[in-house]
Amino acid sequence: MAKQVDKFKSLNWLSLLKTGIGTAIAIILAEAIGLAYSPSAGIITLLTIQNTKKETIQIAFRRILAFVLAVLIAFILFTTIGYTPIVFGLFALIFVALCNLLGLQDGISMNAVLTTHFLIEQTMDIGMILNEVALLFIGMGIGIVINLIMPRNIKKIQLEQRDFEEEMKVTLRSLADDLRYKDKSLVLENDKGPSVIRENSKKLGSKRKTTDFTKLDHKLKVLINKAKVNSGNTLLSDTSYLISYLHMREHQIDGLKSISKLINQIPVLLEQSIHLADYMDHVAESFHELNNVKDLLADIDGLYDHYRKDKLPESREEFEYRAILFQILNELEHFLRIKREFVLEIENKNLKSYWNE
């Protein structure tokens, strides 16, 4: 029952309302002009309205080509063999085969219905052909106009994008905490570090759960779907930036998942882990769509240099764990370079056209 309620709530009522109104208008207009089989105009409108503006126009174009093909085949068969059900069956065989070969499948059902009007009237004179042309263009014209008033949700998408980016910050901080809070420690005693570490470990320790990416993945999936719908409803301005941007973040999330797996291979707290965790917090703090990450990459070079000058491991165990830390640092650098490459490739006009909507 709950699933049915959710499905009911998820219905696009505005789109359904426009479909109903558009279908009625097409029939009324066809009747007012005096066309035969005027309800067919409403059916054509119903079939024309798609999820997005671009999809509606693309399908309408293919259906016009299919209509021309249907009229040619029907004219040849009906005028040479006759207006019989068997001939219509032959028409259907040839028409469907050619539509499949030419990629015009969208026009099969609609144009097959229009062709039955020739069979019923037993004629394909100029008046009857013009009647079908008028039904086609009234039906498709109303459908296209209805879809052109489809509202864009760019502001809502931008708000959801910011929410998604906040979730990425949360994930980065969570990974930093995964590095810090361990059940055991290999940190050497000194004046500052251990006291803070003992305090933090006492608060969380081994009870801490590792970072969960479920929420982040869900937010990204929803956002990409909405961005694609928005792109389909945009005819003039360039919307490729947003989709490219989200796919870039998708690649970055894959990198964060690799980092999470590596962190889980380190069961102890290392002194070097603290520096890396602090840097990850810094990345989270600086995380923003417009950040070109140049400074972050410079900082990571400094971290590499710090580790090179660090004292050598004192045990095999420490050596293995520090090797994993080095892999994490490499993954983190790759995470940043994904964004850097995106920044270098994207055109400024795309960024401005998106945010100036």
Protein Blocks (a to p, Z undefined) as FASTA:
>chain_A
ZZmmmmmmmpcfklmmmmmmmmmmmmmmmmmnopahklmmmmmmmmmpcfbfklmmmmmm
mmmmmmmmmmmmmmmmmmmnopcfklmmmmmmmmmmmmmmnopmmmmmmmmmmmmmmmmn
opacfklmmmmmmmmmmmmmmmmmmmmmpccfklmmmmmmmmmmmmmmmmmmmmmmmmmm
cfbdcbdcdfklmmmmmmmmmmnmmmlccddfklmmmmmmmmmmmmmmmmmmpmkbcckl
mmmmmmmmmmmmmmmmmmmmmmmmpmbdcfklmmmmmmmmmmmmmgcfklgolmmmmmmm
mmmmmmmmpccdfbfklmmmmmmmmmmmmmmmmmmmmmmmmmmmpcfklmmmmmmZZ
